């Protein structure tokens, strides 16, 4: 019985199906088992490297019959094995082929086949499963629907080098994470992991993945070693539990980090060097290895810089730059070391010079291939520049002085690829932390104009970074502030304060710190957004930022009345003054200090009202605090009452 097709077959499709294709399928129904076996073997030889033949056989209904034969206990082991091989070959075709196989419920049939005592059949089923699970159209959750599957796969690891290779590869792809370099840095509020990423890591970890896979790193098979290494890189990513465990695992008397460092050596294949660098990078970012450890400073970082050189393949340069950007993203010292290693900043400028001549390319497939690589290279370069310039003013200056850098960023903001646009915005955001550059390069190139275009109808992950950059361009000393406000930015920012995305609400409010003018026209909306954040279940950092926003509002000449006439907000400030977290207490104290400052008009009335709701009593308590910052701030505030 054939799979149900989504649309009726057209005569044009049927006409393309050759008589030989029908013949292959017809032979699967022969009453003679030996002829069926020979038919499957002939089909296997016919589909190798022939996508058209594969599609024909799928259309003619070969898959359900192959699955039937594969699952029949009366079928010989050889026949069942050959059926698995043909199904695996069909899966190596197009993504539509894989979808057709999934529609025929191939995965449960193959998983059932793993219960067989016959090793060759098991290996064929695993090879086919590997091919299917490495396809982007296959949901990795399908591996986890039956709780018995993972323990059984762990048990099969010891059967042969092929079971080891295929199972590790399946684990790597079924613990898939949306890598940081495809959607943003860790500092982005957007999640870095796919919906079930952490759960998959936990399931594999709890079923002994680390212990079962570690010894495979000493296998005589290169493929097994590589797949085990890749599996560890996926398990360790953003996972302190796994990373902390890996640090202490011994393989043949050596700790895993030492083994990873050996795999970084220049005589090892580039694929192995890159993957071991990823393992060490992810363990470092997860806190299992210190950033000043020699294996990071002297081994991992230089290896990744080396991967960025023009001698490496394009894919290697992209992977090396993105991994390096992730490694150094939050560590100032690593940023400084990387910036002076092998002229990295200048080296990255070559990433923008590919392809050298698009107009000379006439082959459409070649053109698409080259443009794809060009996008990937620019995306990687922007990300690494963003990490390099995250903290150090001298590094930012060197980046901006790189050949045509500001022009490249401006062009990147209007790229057709959203990934390139996001990376360009991140780079711009990193560089916008420089007061000097805001006043010079940013003004000379009028970067606010393309930035405002990016903010129009952009997805949230782009909006978050672009609006953060806009906040910097709206600072008092930025010459871009006035033209931005005149271009309609206020309406845009006010719309952000109503967003369901918390980070966008905070950015919108931060950017609207032109206080009295903004509060006079949009104060109600802003105060509503502030209230929602302070009432919600948000982390300490977000609430601290929001209280700082209130402190800025309280510093306005007329805007402070919006706080004084809002009893709900006053009670929230009072609550956070007595909070268990000192950061929140201090932020709330800034609000009070700005409200009671006695040199400003109306201070007496504000002081009296705040005294009536118990603020002075709290100030007296805080003046005895063991925290010197809280103590000093409370005493300063009390002096305003005595003046």
Buried (B, 14 or more C-beta within 10 A) or exposed (E): EBBEEEEEEEEEEEEEBEEEBEEBBEBBEEEEEEEBBBBBBBBBEBBEEBBEBBBBBBBBBBBBBBBBBBBEEEBBBBBBBBBBBBBBBBBBBBEEBBBBBBEBEBBBBBBEBBEBEBBBBBBBBBBBBBBBBBBEEBEBEBBBEEEEBBEEBBEBBEBBBBBBBBBBBBBBBBBBBBBBBEBBBEEBBBBBBBEBBBBBBBBBBEBEBBEBBBBBBEBEBEBBBBBBBBBBBBBBBBBEBBBBBBBEBEBEEBBBBEBBBBBBEEEBEBBBBBBBBBBBBBBBBBEBBEBEBEBBBEBBBBBBBBBBBEEBEBBBBBBBBBBBBBBBBBBEEBBBBBBEBEEBBEBBBBBBEBBEEEEEBEEEEEBEBBBEBBBBBBBBBBBBBBBBBBBBEEBBBBBBEBEEBBEBBBBBBEBEBBBBBBBBBBBBBBBBBBEEBBBEBBBEBEBBBBBBEBBEEBEBBBBBBBBBBBBBBBBEEBEBBEBBBEEEBBEBBBEBBEBEBBBBBBBBBBBBBBBBBBBEEBBEBBBEBBBBBBEEEBEEEBBBBBBBBBBBBBBBEBBBBBBBEBEEBBEBBBEBBEBEEEBBBBBBBBBBBBBBBEEEEEBEEBBEBBBEBEBBEBBEEBBEBEEEEBBBBBBEBBEBBEE
